[in-house]
Amino acid sequence: MKIRQLIFPLPILSLLFGTIYTNAGKLEPTSGECLFFRNGQLEKRQSCTYFGYSWTGGGFTQLEWEDGVSTVINFGVQGRGERPCPEVGVDGVCGEWGFRDAATLAPLSQRTLRRMSNGGPMFRCVNVNNNSVCWR
């Protein structure tokens, strides 16, 4: 009877751990373009490399700009299960997700994003204190 009680939960545990590990991922270093907007005005446009990790409930992306600046974007659950920001943070300062059109660099509303069926070329951004860091 004891062996049966021990064996019964094994498929459930393997399913649980399989789900946790399959949701984790590594974003290999990728060449891209990074933008910095101050008060809505484009201040810096550079080549960059971005990479990161994601796990169930969180992750991070790191941007390495061509001028040597490094920017860390944290989202969701971090470290020891803490959620330092409700949505996302840039270098430890809380912000919110946004998107910009790749051609016009105009911010995209949620309504516009929903209408773009194929996703279209856009920058992913984090908006913090009237500034934005964007990459693609």
Backbone bond lengths (Angstrom), bond angles and torsions (degrees), N, CA, C in turn:
res aa  C-N    CA-C-N  psi(-1)  N-CA   C-N-CA  omega(-1)  CA-C   N-CA-C  phi
1 M - - - 1.450 - - 1.527 111.75 -
2 K 1.313 117.93 -39.51 1.461 120.99 -179.18 1.529 111.25 -64.61
3 I 1.326 118.21 -39.14 1.466 120.71 179.43 1.519 109.82 -64.99
4 R 1.318 117.94 -40.23 1.459 121.31 179.28 1.531 110.17 -62.56
5 Q 1.329 117.71 -40.44 1.463 121.10 178.04 1.522 111.29 -65.73
6 L 1.321 117.08 -31.18 1.456 121.55 179.54 1.531 111.41 -77.71
7 I 1.327 117.44 -39.76 1.459 121.67 -176.22 1.525 111.83 -75.36
8 F 1.319 119.06 -34.99 1.462 122.40 -176.80 1.528 114.05 -53.79
9 P 1.353 120.45 -45.88 1.467 119.19 -178.13 1.535 114.83 -76.76
10 L 1.326 119.17 -8.81 1.471 120.22 -176.99 1.522 113.62 -58.78
11 P 1.345 120.98 -46.88 1.475 118.12 178.27 1.523 113.05 -60.84
12 I 1.322 117.09 -36.30 1.464 120.61 179.29 1.524 110.08 -66.51
13 L 1.330 117.17 -44.61 1.467 120.81 179.50 1.528 111.02 -64.69
14 S 1.342 117.27 -41.14 1.462 118.60 -179.56 1.525 110.74 -66.43
15 L 1.330 117.70 -36.08 1.459 120.94 176.21 1.525 110.48 -64.12
16 L 1.328 117.18 -43.80 1.462 121.94 179.55 1.524 110.85 -62.13
17 F 1.328 117.70 -50.62 1.463 120.03 -178.43 1.517 111.37 -68.54
18 G 1.326 117.94 -34.54 1.459 121.13 176.18 1.513 111.07 -61.66
19 T 1.334 117.21 -40.24 1.462 121.88 178.62 1.523 110.77 -65.46
20 I 1.315 117.10 -42.90 1.471 120.77 -179.79 1.522 110.23 -61.72
21 Y 1.320 117.78 -46.85 1.449 119.97 -175.55 1.521 113.00 -76.54
22 T 1.338 118.72 -29.42 1.454 118.67 178.58 1.515 111.88 -75.99
23 N 1.332 118.36 -20.49 1.456 120.60 177.34 1.522 111.88 -83.02
24 A 1.326 117.51 -11.54 1.456 121.02 178.03 1.521 108.36 -80.98
25 G 1.329 116.42 150.75 1.455 118.38 179.51 1.502 112.20 -159.51
26 K 1.312 113.28 157.73 1.458 120.65 177.89 1.522 107.41 -115.37
27 L 1.310 116.35 128.98 1.458 121.70 173.43 1.519 106.31 -94.31
28 E 1.315 115.42 108.90 1.466 120.90 -179.38 1.534 109.45 -64.05
29 P 1.337 117.75 152.81 1.464 119.79 177.51 1.528 111.22 -53.19
30 T 1.317 114.97 127.78 1.456 122.74 -176.01 1.520 109.39 -128.64
31 S 1.327 116.77 130.95 1.471 120.59 175.99 1.521 108.69 -74.42
32 G 1.308 115.57 138.69 1.452 119.44 -179.28 1.510 112.45 -157.18
33 E 1.306 113.59 -159.28 1.456 121.77 179.68 1.523 107.49 -128.18
34 C 1.320 116.73 134.94 1.460 122.04 -179.98 1.529 109.40 -121.01
35 L 1.324 115.05 144.65 1.460 122.45 -179.75 1.521 109.44 -127.99
36 F 1.333 115.68 147.00 1.462 120.77 171.69 1.520 107.86 -128.88
37 F 1.332 115.90 124.40 1.460 122.63 177.74 1.520 109.01 -110.59
38 R 1.322 116.87 130.81 1.468 122.23 173.85 1.527 106.63 -111.88
39 N 1.324 115.92 122.33 1.470 121.72 -177.82 1.533 112.04 50.25
40 G 1.322 116.95 40.31 1.453 122.00 176.29 1.516 115.66 83.31
41 Q 1.342 117.69 -5.75 1.471 121.58 -178.66 1.533 109.91 -103.95
42 L 1.321 116.09 133.16 1.460 120.41 178.77 1.526 109.50 -63.45
43 E 1.318 116.28 120.24 1.461 121.08 179.71 1.522 111.98 -107.17
44 K 1.334 116.87 -32.45 1.458 119.36 -176.81 1.524 109.79 -145.66
45 R 1.337 115.54 133.76 1.467 121.95 176.06 1.523 105.94 -134.60
46 Q 1.338 116.37 115.63 1.458 120.35 -174.80 1.526 110.50 -141.27
47 S 1.330 113.93 159.32 1.458 119.62 167.46 1.518 107.05 -69.66
48 C 1.317 116.07 149.61 1.455 119.42 178.83 1.523 109.32 -153.04
49 T 1.299 115.19 168.95 1.454 122.58 171.67 1.509 106.35 -121.34
50 Y 1.325 116.78 134.86 1.452 119.73 176.65 1.520 110.11 -126.21
51 F 1.322 115.14 148.36 1.458 122.31 179.85 1.514 107.71 -155.04
52 G 1.310 116.58 170.06 1.457 118.31 178.71 1.506 112.70 174.82
53 Y 1.314 113.81 -172.08 1.457 123.44 178.32 1.518 107.89 -137.15
54 S 1.323 114.93 149.72 1.460 119.74 171.22 1.516 107.75 -132.70
55 W 1.302 115.32 151.53 1.454 122.68 177.55 1.512 107.13 -143.57
56 T 1.300 116.94 172.08 1.452 120.47 -178.83 1.519 109.19 -56.81
57 G 1.332 116.28 115.60 1.451 121.27 176.23 1.509 116.58 89.83
58 G 1.351 119.43 -0.02 1.456 118.41 -179.28 1.510 113.41 -178.40
59 G 1.329 114.62 -168.76 1.453 120.71 178.98 1.511 111.51 157.79
60 F 1.333 115.00 -169.50 1.463 119.73 176.65 1.521 109.45 -152.64
61 T 1.313 115.04 156.70 1.458 123.69 171.87 1.519 106.66 -128.78
62 Q 1.316 116.68 136.22 1.461 120.94 177.59 1.512 108.55 -116.54
63 L 1.327 116.08 130.35 1.463 123.01 177.69 1.521 108.45 -104.02
64 E 1.317 117.09 128.10 1.470 122.50 175.10 1.526 106.78 -111.09
65 W 1.335 116.92 104.31 1.465 123.08 -177.66 1.523 109.55 -76.13
66 E 1.335 116.41 156.75 1.470 120.20 -178.47 1.527 112.91 -64.76
67 D 1.348 117.86 -22.73 1.469 119.70 178.57 1.527 112.52 -86.90
68 G 1.357 117.16 8.02 1.457 121.38 175.73 1.517 115.43 94.65
69 V 1.321 117.91 -5.95 1.467 120.99 178.69 1.521 109.01 -73.66
70 S 1.324 116.03 140.42 1.456 122.40 177.78 1.528 108.45 -117.65
71 T 1.327 117.01 131.01 1.464 122.63 -179.19 1.525 108.10 -122.91
72 V 1.332 116.87 129.37 1.464 121.14 -179.93 1.522 109.50 -110.75
73 I 1.329 115.43 127.02 1.458 122.35 178.56 1.525 107.66 -112.55
74 N 1.336 116.53 116.82 1.469 122.24 178.88 1.507 109.04 -105.61
75 F 1.329 116.57 140.82 1.460 120.03 176.04 1.524 109.78 -139.59
76 G 1.315 114.48 143.50 1.462 120.15 176.91 1.512 113.92 70.60
77 V 1.324 114.70 -149.63 1.463 122.62 -176.22 1.521 109.61 -73.88
78 Q 1.330 115.84 134.80 1.457 122.44 -178.69 1.522 110.31 -122.74
79 G 1.313 115.41 170.39 1.460 124.29 170.89 1.501 117.08 32.56
80 R 1.278 116.77 -107.53 1.462 122.66 -175.51 1.525 111.67 -96.58
81 G 1.304 116.05 38.63 1.455 120.24 177.46 1.515 113.90 86.68
82 E 1.345 116.85 8.56 1.468 119.99 179.06 1.521 109.83 -80.75
83 R 1.302 115.31 152.73 1.463 122.09 172.80 1.517 105.68 -121.60
84 P 1.356 117.44 88.39 1.461 120.71 -174.64 1.522 114.08 -62.41
85 C 1.329 116.92 -29.18 1.465 121.32 179.10 1.528 108.81 -130.20
86 P 1.331 117.13 145.41 1.467 118.97 179.82 1.523 112.99 -59.02
87 E 1.341 117.24 -36.93 1.468 120.18 -175.84 1.526 111.23 -120.14
88 V 1.324 116.04 -61.94 1.461 121.63 -174.85 1.527 108.88 -159.32
89 G 1.335 116.90 156.96 1.456 121.14 177.69 1.516 111.37 -137.78
90 V 1.329 115.78 151.32 1.464 122.46 175.52 1.519 107.30 -118.86
91 D 1.328 115.65 117.98 1.469 121.77 -179.00 1.527 110.82 48.31
92 G 1.320 117.03 41.34 1.454 122.17 175.25 1.517 115.82 87.05
93 V 1.328 118.66 -1.10 1.464 121.94 179.40 1.534 107.98 -106.07
94 C 1.322 116.63 127.15 1.470 121.66 -175.88 1.522 111.86 -70.04
95 G 1.314 115.12 144.09 1.460 121.73 179.21 1.512 110.21 -150.49
96 E 1.330 114.78 -158.81 1.461 119.93 178.14 1.524 109.32 -141.29
97 W 1.340 115.75 154.30 1.456 121.52 -179.96 1.518 111.09 -69.65
98 G 1.303 116.09 150.37 1.453 122.61 174.06 1.518 109.70 -154.67
99 F 1.314 115.76 173.35 1.460 121.84 178.37 1.522 108.70 -140.45
100 R 1.336 116.37 150.61 1.462 121.63 175.29 1.518 108.82 -131.49
101 D 1.312 115.50 144.62 1.454 122.18 176.93 1.524 108.81 -64.54
102 A 1.320 117.90 134.43 1.467 121.40 -177.08 1.524 112.49 -68.09
103 A 1.327 117.75 -30.79 1.468 120.28 -177.92 1.526 112.20 -83.63
104 T 1.327 117.04 -47.73 1.469 120.48 -174.68 1.522 113.28 -95.77
105 L 1.322 117.41 -16.48 1.468 125.47 -174.57 1.531 112.87 64.48
106 A 1.325 117.10 10.75 1.466 121.42 178.18 1.527 109.91 -72.90
107 P 1.339 116.70 142.08 1.471 119.01 175.55 1.531 110.39 -60.93
108 L 1.319 115.96 143.05 1.461 121.58 179.37 1.524 109.32 -104.78
109 S 1.315 116.13 131.08 1.459 120.79 177.38 1.526 109.57 -78.43
110 Q 1.321 116.70 162.96 1.465 121.39 176.40 1.524 110.05 -59.70
111 R 1.301 116.67 -36.80 1.470 120.91 179.75 1.531 110.59 -63.72
112 T 1.331 116.86 -43.78 1.463 121.07 178.39 1.526 110.39 -64.31
113 L 1.328 117.07 -41.34 1.462 120.92 179.19 1.522 111.11 -60.26
114 R 1.323 117.31 -41.41 1.466 120.68 179.69 1.520 111.49 -65.18
115 R 1.331 117.74 -32.76 1.469 121.48 -179.81 1.521 112.17 -75.19
116 M 1.331 117.55 -23.67 1.469 121.17 -178.69 1.534 108.03 -79.43
117 S 1.321 116.88 94.48 1.455 121.18 -173.56 1.527 113.08 -66.71
118 N 1.331 118.00 -35.69 1.465 119.79 -177.68 1.527 112.55 -96.08
119 G 1.310 117.95 7.72 1.455 120.85 179.94 1.519 112.33 85.93
120 G 1.324 118.50 -37.59 1.453 121.56 178.07 1.519 112.37 59.07
121 P 1.336 117.55 161.80 1.462 120.21 178.32 1.528 110.36 -73.87
122 M 1.316 115.43 121.27 1.458 120.04 -178.76 1.522 110.62 -149.60
123 F 1.314 114.90 162.74 1.454 122.73 173.36 1.517 108.56 -99.05
124 R 1.318 116.79 138.48 1.464 122.28 169.71 1.516 105.54 -87.07
125 C 1.330 117.12 136.59 1.466 120.97 -175.55 1.524 110.94 -133.10
126 V 1.320 114.52 160.16 1.459 121.96 167.04 1.524 105.77 -124.73
127 N 1.320 115.55 124.56 1.462 122.28 -179.11 1.522 108.93 -99.53
128 V 1.342 115.33 125.32 1.466 121.94 -178.54 1.529 108.56 -138.35
129 N 1.335 116.89 119.92 1.475 121.27 173.81 1.532 112.93 48.20
130 N 1.317 118.55 54.50 1.470 124.48 178.39 1.528 113.67 67.32
131 N 1.322 118.07 9.09 1.452 122.60 175.74 1.526 108.66 -117.32
132 S 1.323 116.71 159.28 1.465 121.38 178.46 1.517 110.51 -138.66
133 V 1.316 115.35 138.89 1.466 122.84 170.61 1.511 105.25 -113.38
134 C 1.344 116.61 126.00 1.472 121.05 -175.90 1.516 109.68 -130.96
135 W 1.328 116.17 152.94 1.455 122.15 177.92 1.513 111.00 -154.64
136 R 1.331 114.27 157.40 1.470 122.03 171.81 1.502 109.65 -160.03
